[in-house]
């Protein structure tokens, strides 16, 4: 068992105890999340749940902060979701830094993707099929049906929900989701899953979504086959497979249904193959050895990343330069090339590359973040701060941008922006006390009454009100 799983399970036990004590002490402070007769959460309740889920996850789960991986996941989650049966498409995708294959979707647009999904899915069609399946559970309101079946009391609902966060941290994401939305006892956390009927419904609905989104419908059957084969060689069955049992009849049904779809040509995408190698690079422990293995396996992109990690910058730049010349308009390649240039302290070259590409792809998130990083490394911190403010306005729920903004503002000796960025970072993690402290510190730095001071005063009031609502719940 890895150290991560040991720590995560210890976290789970701790959260169970804490929540149990909290529940016995103050049950009257829990909110009504929907009456048991309808068991269907209203949109604003789902949004609140999604926000609370993320606040808890950010505190206990190792999330991936690589801008290219996050960009890729968000791009394809939206592509799938916009062709799904969801009535409202507002997503909050997160990437979990775990080699274990897993994925989940939760109310409020939360979509969790483990890096292990990249390592298991061999092409973009297989990758998208998992997203489509998880979104189908949401669009068909399977979580709400379980709530109704269990006749959930508001207290048990919320406790089960919060407890599932710890299960998600241990990698049992789908078991965690089932517990969060349908358990009547904490002890059921690791065993609940969707029913067979719901799984088959998610298969059918997900396949339709996959096809409408322009992916190969046979990708779903191939993905099932890979999961089934991988499970045979493991001593411990992955949580995703244990909660989504893969039977030969399900695989046969998927093949049969896919065969009914219109035939099409589905070429291999460069982006996905590059992203698989980038995900693999996030678990490198010996960069020099990884570079040699990547060369032997004819994986030049992974080789360039590993060379950069081992400070063999000239070799890394040469390989990435060659890839860039073949794919000069590929966002993943542009960002990767800039990243390697920055690590080699060739920031002028990185800035020139990114500035020119951002005229073609204005406000592109990963390219702008790499540009801000390059500018900061170049000593141009004020310019970097300006770019990061533009990004947080576009992506206010991205804690990594707020963190980068706080760090960069510190280098620019801009204490007001340091405190403002830290405040928003703490809000996203549910630490309202620290957030209000940071806002007060920012307000002290501003001094006289002006537009910024008024904005800070109002933000402090808003955060205090949000903290009070959280306290009441």
C-alpha positions, 0 to 999 in steps of 0.5 A, a space after each residue: 500500500 502506498 504512503 498516500 493511501 495510508 495517509 488518506 485512509 487515516 484522514 478518512 478515519 479522522 474525518 469520520 470521528 470529527 463529523 460524528 462528534 459534530 453531528 451529535 453536538 449540533 444537528 440543528 445547524 444543518 440545512 435543508 437540502 431538499 424535501 424527502 418527498 421529491 428528493 430532487 435538489 434545486 439548481 441552487 442547492 446543487 451549486 452549493 453542494 458543488 462548491 462545498 465539495 470542492 472546498 473539502 477536496 482542495 484541503 485533503 486531496 493532492 490536486 494537479 496544478 499543471 496548466 496544460 493538463 488542467 486545460 486539456 481536461 476542462 476542454 474535453 469535459 465541456 465538449 462531452 457535457 455540451 452534448 449530454 442530457 444535462 440541462 445546465 452545463 456549468 462545470 468545475 473540473 479538477 484533476 487528482 494527482 494519482 496514478 490510480 484509474 478513477 473518475 467521478 462526477 458530482 452535483 454542482 458540475 464537479 468532475 474529478 479525473 485522476 491522472 491514472 485515467 490518462 495512463 489507462 485510456 489509450 486514445 481520446 475516444 476511450 478517455 471521453 467515454 469515461 467522462 460521458 458515462 459519469 455525466 450520464 449518472 448526473 443527467 439521469 439524476 441517479 444520485 437523486 434517486 438514491 436519496 429518495 430510496 434512502 429517505 435521507 434526513 438532512 443531517 445524514 445527507 450532509 454527514 455522508 456527503 462530507 465523509 465521502 470527501 475523505 474516501 475520494 482522497 483515498 482514491 475511492 472516488 465513485 464509492 465516495 460519491 455514492 456515499 455522499 449522495 445516498 448512504 444512510 450510515 457512514 459504515 456503508 461508505 466503501 460499499 455503495 455504488 450505482 445499481 446494475 440498472 443505473 449502470 446500464 442506463 449510464 452506458 446507453 446514455 453515455 454512448 449517445 453523448 459520446 456519439 453526439 460529441 463526435 467521438 468513436 462510440 466503440 471507444 467505450 467498449 475498448 475502454 471496458 476491455 482495458 479495465 477488465 484486462 488490467 483488473 486481472 493482473 492486480 491483487 487489489 481491484 481498482 475502486 472504479 471497477 469495484 463500483 462499476 463492475 465490468 461484465 462480458 455482457 456489458 462489453 457485448 452490449 456496448 459493442 452491439 450498440 456502438 455498431 448501430 451508430 453511423 460509421 465514421 473516421 476517427 483519427 488519433 489526436 496528437 493532443 491526447 498522446 502528448 497528454 498521456 506522456 505529460 501525465 506520465 511525467 508527473 510521476 517521474 522519480 528518476 529523471 535521467 533514467 526516465 529520459 533514457 527509457 523514453 528515448 528507447 520507447 520512441 517518446 520524444 515529448 516525454 524524453 524532452 520533459 525528462 531531460 529538462 527535469 534532469 537539467 539537460 536543457 540543451 538536449 531538451 530544447 533541441 527535441 522540443 524545438 523539433 516537435 514544435 516545428 512539426 506542430 507550431 499551432 498546437 497549444 500543448 506543444 507551444 506551452 510545453 516548449 515555453 515551459 522548457 525554455 523557462 526552466 532553461 532560463 531562456 525567458 526572453 525566448 519564451 516570452 517572445 514565443 508566448 506573446 506571438 501565440 497569444 495574438 492568435 489565441 488571446 487569453 488562452 489560460 495555459 499560455 498566459 500562465 506560462 507567460 506570467 511565469 516567464 515574465 516573473 523569472 525575467 524580473 518583470 513582475 508587475 507585467 506578470 501580475 497584470 496578466 494573472 489578474 486578467 486570468 483570475 477574472 476569467 477563472 475565479 474558482 481556480 485556486 492555482 492562479 490565485 496562488 501564483 498571483 499571490 506569489 508573483 505580487 510578493 515578488 513585485 512587492 505589491 502587498 495589497 495584491 498579495 493579501 487580496 489573492 491570498 484571501 480568495 485562495 482561502 475562500 476557495 478552501 473554505 478558510 473564511 477566517 484567514 480570508 477575512 484576515 487577509 482582506 483586512 490587511 489589504 485594507 490597511 495597506 490601501 489607507 485612504 478612501 478610494 475605489 479600491 478601499 470600497 471594493 475591499 470593504 464590500 468584499 469583506 462584507 461578502 466573505 463574512 456573509 458567506 462565512 455565516 451561511 457556512 456556519 449556519 449549515 
